Amino acid sequence: MWRVAEPNEALLISGSRHRTEGIGEGLGFRIVTGRGTLVLPGVQAVRKLSLDLNAADLAVECVTQQGIPVHLRGVVIFKVGDDYISIANAARRFLDQQTKMVDRVHNVFAGHLRSIVGGLTVEDLIREREKLTEQTRASSGAEMEKLGLIIDSLQIQEILDPTGYIENLARPHAAAVQRDARIAQALADRMATEAEQEAEARKAEATRDSWLQRTGYQAEMDKAAAESKQAGPLADAAARQQVIVQETRAAELEAQRREQQLQVDVRKPADAQAYETRTVAEAKRDARISAAQAEARETELQAAAEATRVRAAAEAEADAAKVRGLAQAEATRAVGTAEADADQARGMAAAEAAKALGLAEAAAIKARAEALRDNQDAVIAQQLAENWPEIVRAGAEAFGNVDHMVLLNGADGMSDMFAKALTMGGTGLGLARQLLASMNPAQENGAAGQKNGTPVAPVRLDTEGA
């Protein structure tokens, strides 16, 4: 008569009307969980509903949004709810068919999975499996609640692809992984090779350094031995070298002293004398240039005055002719006008000719002055050449009273005789000095006329000698 419900079961007592909290009228049975209750034999019947967990394996064939068939494998862990409503709903549906509860749950989830997978791609199934699980639980929650069941866990364990689509999706990634693996292996091999080569190089470097140190020590020992053997000769050579250096230094100092003495005794006086000579020559040249410029200016002014005088005379003559022409104008006006014009033209022509002549003379004088300023030596040489007959004649006058002369040494004697004659005959040298001192155009014209009009008397010389 006293029945006790186990922790994992619910007692369903029927046979009398009972009011269960949360359940409406007319339920027809009483639910007892976790406690004992009194049962009247023959009046009430007692049945048990398991509250244990149940697992339903899912194996569902679906088609994705891309039209690719896939097989989903998973598991659903469920149980009857602990509240009275869930127990009542499950009792009404599975009390005598508790073994078929798994099949019913499988059918519910299979339908929802096919519906959800039809809106997803294979990539979504692979990357967002948790999203698939949540959508499946949400869509089947209302139906499971009507069945009085609750879902403790839903897991999609495996996605099978009979067409190989998933495998093909994995191939690029797998190839990239293999490539990266090969690259990493190659890098590792290269680094290992480089490390080995570096180790070998360091080993060789250490061997080389050791050998160099040994050879360096040996060279230092040999050098020390050789130096010890050559200490005496080296000391003598160093002493001789010091003597030579000191002697060379003394010679250099002596040469410097002589050069400085030469600067004081010879070069500076010579420079001073050259400077004095150059200054005097420049002063004389400037004086000659100033005199020539003054003379040229005077000549130019004289030419301008002469041109003005000639022009005034021509104008006066033209005025006179014009007056005469006006006196005869009443008789023959045309003839008088023509004669006046002719006279005026002749006067103007004469004036222009006189002006041109004066300007030409002035230009010649100015050109001669500029030539004298720019190249005195050439002008003086030209004047000497033009007056050389006068110079020779003046020198020959020294031999005017000589009837017979004997010369020795041939041509040399002749040259010496002529030099002495020119020295003795002061007239020729005086003429040369006069030409050098003054370049007066009047004297030049006179000299030119003398050269053209006066013959040079020949001198007869009889020479005898070796």
Summary of the structure (lengths in Angstrom):
residues: 466
radius of gyration: 75.7
end to end distance: 197.6
largest distance: 212.4
contacts: 1194
relative contact order: 0.04
helix: 69%
strand: 12%
